[in-house]
């Protein structure tokens, strides 16, 4: 029985890994049928490569004019900062034209001119060099990000294509800040969460803290409990073992690690009415909880929404979480006020 169970587990792991293997940049003969990805579903570099392959095949199937229209108008091909572009490939890099550029169609049909980024990369020179030798590959450069309003690092996958008689590159890219595991401190921090709370912002905040804990282990707990990035006003992080005991907390009322206190009290007269919410968080990996707690920003008991994520630090499972208090916002000049 054990041998049969082990074989089944290995098979499941292999099947789970298959999509990731198919999307690896070095895999052979990827087709859109292997992995179809729409613009709004792009999350990883593997997604980008699959997205470009689908766009390439769409051109071959539908022709240039329909592809141009679709790349501009259809949600499958355009979502926010994710879109398909087509650039002319020529050794006269200053003369390379934009053939398809959805963010600014007025640029199409005219030369881009010199394009040297903040890293010193000559984009069109590198584009010509790669596609002259390899037919497809990755470009890493810095360019304006319409979502952030800044010049951000971007990785684009490009593939050689004959665009209505013009040697060209069809491609798409992903900004570094959008890659899994990327948490910009100026965007993800306790102050921003308190000023504009939501379930989505809360989850991003906790997931970023979880990556800190996973990568640095228990050495991260002091920073997570005290650093202004992770603790501000009513917002703080906490960590529990799977028995519910505090490992760290930004709330001084919780007490020191090992003192027995817990953010998620499961006593019968506590906020959870005897429910073992620690075990729920441990079982599901991520969970949202709703209860009443003291708001350290104004020292009042208020409704609280908390997000808890299970991670492994130094080989041991840890539940890391944080919460916000609905109905209260931080105003820069006045502090915390009710709506």
C-alpha positions in Angstrom: 0.0 0.0 0.0 2.8 2.4 0.9 4.6 1.7 -2.4 1.3 2.3 -4.3 0.7 5.5 -2.5 4.2 6.7 -3.1 3.9 5.9 -6.9 0.6 7.9 -7.0 2.2 10.8 -5.2 5.1 10.9 -7.7 2.7 10.8 -10.6 0.7 13.7 -9.2 3.8 15.7 -8.6 4.9 15.1 -12.2 1.5 16.1 -13.6 1.5 19.2 -11.5 5.0 20.1 -12.8 4.2 19.5 -16.4 2.7 22.9 -17.2 5.7 24.6 -15.6 8.1 22.5 -17.7 6.2 23.3 -20.8 6.5 27.0 -20.2 10.3 27.0 -19.5 12.2 29.3 -21.9 14.4 26.5 -23.0 11.6 24.0 -23.8 11.3 22.8 -27.4 8.5 23.4 -29.9 6.0 25.2 -27.6 2.7 25.8 -29.2 -0.4 27.8 -28.1 -2.2 24.5 -27.7 0.3 23.5 -25.1 -0.5 26.5 -22.9 -2.9 29.3 -24.0 -2.6 32.5 -21.9 -4.6 35.7 -22.2 -3.2 39.2 -21.3 -5.0 39.5 -18.0 -3.7 36.0 -16.9 0.0 36.9 -17.3 1.7 36.5 -14.0 5.1 34.9 -14.7 7.9 34.9 -17.3 6.5 31.5 -18.4 3.2 33.1 -19.0 4.8 35.8 -21.1 6.5 33.3 -23.4 3.3 31.3 -23.9 1.4 34.6 -24.5 3.9 35.6 -27.2 3.7 32.1 -28.9 -0.1 32.4 -29.0 0.2 35.9 -30.5 2.6 34.6 -33.1 0.3 31.7 -34.1 -2.7 34.1 -34.2 -0.9 36.2 -36.9 -0.2 33.1 -39.0 -3.8 32.0 -38.7 -5.7 35.3 -39.0 -3.4 37.6 -41.1 -1.8 40.9 -40.4 -4.8 43.3 -40.5 -7.0 41.2 -38.2 -4.1 40.6 -35.9 -3.4 44.3 -35.7 -7.0 45.0 -34.9 -7.2 42.3 -32.3 -3.9 43.3 -30.6 -5.3 46.8 -30.2 -8.9 46.0 -29.3 -9.5 42.5 -27.9 -9.2 41.8 -24.1 -7.4 38.5 -24.9 -4.4 40.5 -26.1 -4.5 43.7 -24.1 -5.0 44.3 -20.4 -3.3 47.2 -18.6 0.4 47.0 -18.9 0.2 43.7 -20.8 -0.1 43.8 -24.5 1.5 42.5 -27.8 3.9 44.7 -29.6 5.6 44.3 -33.0 8.8 46.2 -33.8 10.8 46.3 -37.0 14.2 44.5 -36.8 17.0 46.3 -38.7 20.7 46.9 -38.3 19.9 50.6 -38.8 18.5 50.6 -35.2 17.7 54.4 -35.2 15.4 53.7 -38.1 13.4 50.8 -36.6 9.7 51.4 -36.8 6.9 50.5 -34.4 4.6 48.2 -36.4 2.1 47.5 -33.6 2.1 49.5 -30.3 -1.3 49.4 -28.5 -0.3 52.0 -25.7 0.2 54.7 -28.4 -1.0 53.8 -31.9 0.2 57.2 -33.2 3.8 55.9 -32.9 3.1 53.1 -35.4 4.7 53.4 -38.9 7.3 55.9 -37.6 10.9 55.2 -36.5 11.4 55.0 -32.7 14.8 56.7 -32.9 17.6 56.0 -30.4 16.4 54.0 -27.4 19.1 53.7 -24.8 17.7 52.9 -21.3 18.9 53.6 -17.8 21.1 50.5 -17.8 22.9 51.6 -21.0 21.1 49.1 -23.2 20.5 50.0 -26.8 17.2 48.3 -27.2 17.0 48.0 -31.0 20.7 47.0 -31.3 20.1 44.2 -28.8 16.9 43.2 -30.5 18.7 42.9 -33.8 21.6 41.0 -32.3 19.4 38.4 -30.6 17.0 37.7 -33.4 19.7 37.6 -36.0 21.3 34.6 -34.2 18.6 32.9 -32.1 15.2 33.7 -33.7 13.7 34.3 -30.2 14.8 35.2 -26.7 14.6 37.5 -23.7 15.3 41.3 -23.5 15.9 42.9 -20.2 15.7 46.7 -20.1 14.0 49.7 -18.4 11.0 51.5 -19.9 8.0 53.6 -18.9 5.4 51.6 -17.0 1.9 53.0 -17.5 0.7 51.4 -14.3 3.3 53.0 -12.0 4.1 56.1 -14.0 7.8 55.3 -13.6 10.6 53.8 -15.7 10.7 50.2 -14.4 12.8 47.2 -15.2 11.0 45.0 -17.8 11.6 41.5 -19.2 10.2 41.0 -22.7 10.1 37.8 -24.8 10.5 38.4 -28.5 10.1 36.1 -31.5 11.2 36.7 -35.1 8.3 37.2 -37.5 7.8 38.3 -41.1 5.3 41.1 -40.7 3.8 41.7 -44.1 7.2 41.6 -45.7 9.1 43.4 -43.0 11.5 41.5 -40.7 10.1 42.1 -37.3 9.9 41.0 -33.7 6.6 40.1 -32.0 6.7 40.2 -28.2 5.3 41.0 -24.8 6.8 41.7 -21.4 6.3 41.8 -17.7 7.6 44.4 -15.3 9.8 43.3 -12.4 7.4 44.8 -9.8 4.6 42.4 -11.2 6.7 39.3 -10.9 5.7 36.9 -8.0 7.9 37.6 -5.0 8.4 41.3 -5.8 7.3 43.7 -3.1 8.1 47.3 -3.5 8.6 48.9 0.0 7.2 52.2 -1.2 4.0 50.5 -2.4 3.5 47.7 0.1 3.8 48.9 3.7 1.7 49.4 6.8 1.2 53.1 6.2 -0.3 52.5 2.7 -2.5 49.7 4.0 -3.9 51.9 6.9 -4.5 54.8 4.5 -6.4 52.7 1.9 -7.4 49.4 3.5 -8.9 46.5 1.5 -8.8 42.7 1.5 -6.6 42.8 -1.6 -4.1 45.2 -0.1 -4.1 43.3 3.2 -3.4 40.0 1.4 -0.5 41.6 -0.5 0.9 43.0 2.7 0.9 39.7 4.5 2.2 37.7 1.5 5.1 40.1 1.2 5.9 39.8 4.9 5.6 36.0 4.5 8.3 36.1 1.9 10.6 38.0 4.3 10.0 35.4 7.0 10.5 32.5 4.6 13.8 33.9 3.1 15.4 35.2 6.3 13.9 32.9 9.0 13.5 33.9 12.6 16.1 36.7 12.0 13.2 38.6 10.3 10.9 38.5 13.2 12.3 41.6 15.0 12.1 43.6 11.8 8.6 42.4 11.1 7.5 43.4 14.6 9.1 46.8 14.8 10.1 48.3 11.5 7.9 51.2 10.3 7.4 49.4 7.0 5.5 46.6 8.8 4.1 48.6 11.8 2.2 51.8 11.6 -0.8 53.1 13.6 -3.5 50.4 13.7 -1.5 48.0 11.4 0.9 45.4 12.7 2.1 41.9 11.9 2.0 38.9 14.2 3.4 35.3 13.9 2.1 32.2 15.7 3.1 28.6 15.9 0.5 26.0 15.0 -0.6 25.8 18.6 -1.6 29.4 18.5 1.3 30.8 20.7 2.9 34.1 19.7 6.3 33.9 18.1 6.3 37.7 17.4 3.9 40.6 17.3 3.9 44.3 16.6 1.2 44.7 19.2 2.8 45.2 22.7 -0.4 43.9 24.4 0.3 40.4 23.0 3.3 40.0 25.1 6.7 38.5 24.5 7.2 35.2 22.6 6.4 32.2 24.8 4.2 34.2 27.2 1.2 32.2 26.0 -0.8 35.2 24.6 -2.2 35.0 21.1 -3.7 37.3 18.5 -6.1 34.6 17.6 -7.6 33.6 21.0 -9.8 30.5 20.7 -11.2 30.5 24.2 -15.0 30.0 24.5 -15.5 33.6 25.7 -13.1 35.0 23.1 -13.9 36.6 19.7 -14.1 33.2 17.9 -16.6 31.5 20.2 -14.4 28.4 20.7 -13.6 27.9 17.0 -10.0 26.7 16.4 -9.1 29.3 13.8 -5.4 28.5 14.1 -6.1 25.0 12.8 -8.2 26.5 10.0 -5.3 28.7 8.9 -2.9 25.8 9.1 -5.2 23.6 7.1 -6.1 26.0 4.3 -2.7 27.8 4.0 -4.4 31.2 3.7 -7.6 32.4 5.3 -9.5 35.6 6.1 -10.9 36.0 9.6 -13.5 38.4 11.0 -13.7 39.4 14.7 -13.5 42.2 17.2 -10.2 43.4 18.6 -8.5 46.4 20.2 -7.4 48.9 17.6 -3.9 50.2 18.8 -4.5 53.3 16.7 -7.3 54.6 18.9 -7.3 52.1 21.8 -11.0 51.1 21.0 -12.6 47.7 20.4 -13.6 47.5 16.8 -14.4 45.0 14.0 -11.3 43.6 12.4 -10.5 41.8 9.2 -7.4 39.7 9.4 -5.5 37.6 6.8 -3.4 34.7 7.9 -0.8 32.8 5.8 1.0 29.6 6.6 4.8 29.6 5.8 7.8 27.5 6.8 10.6 29.3 8.6 13.7 27.5 9.8 11.9 24.2 9.0 8.9 24.9 11.2 5.4 26.0 10.2 4.4 29.6 11.1 1.2 31.4 10.7 1.9 35.1 9.8 -1.0 37.6 9.7 -2.1 41.2 9.9 -5.5 43.0 9.9 -7.3 46.2 9.3 -10.3 47.9 10.9 -13.1 48.6 8.5 -14.7 52.0 8.7 -11.6 53.9 9.8 -9.2 55.7 7.6 -5.9 57.5 8.2 -6.0 61.2 7.2 -2.5 62.7 7.0 -3.4 65.9 8.9 -5.9 64.5 11.4 -5.1 60.9 12.2 -7.7 58.2 12.4 -11.3 59.2 12.2 -14.5 57.2 11.6 -16.4 57.7 8.4 
